[in-house]
Amino acid sequence: MKVTGHCYCGELQYEAEGEPVFKGQCHCRECQYTTGGGVNNVMAMPADGFRFTAGTPSTFKRPDLENGVTRSFCGNCGTQIVTEAPGLPGAVILRVGTLDDPSAYEGPQMAIYTCDAQPWHQIPEGVPAFDRAPG
């Protein structure tokens, strides 16, 4: 599978190739901050198949967290594109909303960090849900 995508202003563009590691919804509190309160629909792809094709991302990692994630985003419009998580080595986590063709996502295979889910967050029927990340 090959997907392409970009930020809201188009300055930062990327491509990712390979088989998705997982497709999911993340309900963690950190994702709620970066989405404005909603669930974060994500697709993890192999890191060796990911590259930025235009622009240079800005990055952010919370210095107070021992195993904090690194978030890459457009310094112009602020759109977060990708997350690199220590707990998922060899993969990058793409934001589904940044895909040129979001239908490539095809919906979540799982919902994670539902311990932080808000009452208005919807998990599709039949999708396995985990309080944290599955083992």
Helices and strands as residue ranges (DSSP letters): E 2-6, E 13-17, E 22-26, H 29-35, E 40-46, G 47-49, E 50-54, E 58-60, E 70-73, E 80-84, E 91-95, G 96-98, G 102-105, E 110-112, G 114-116
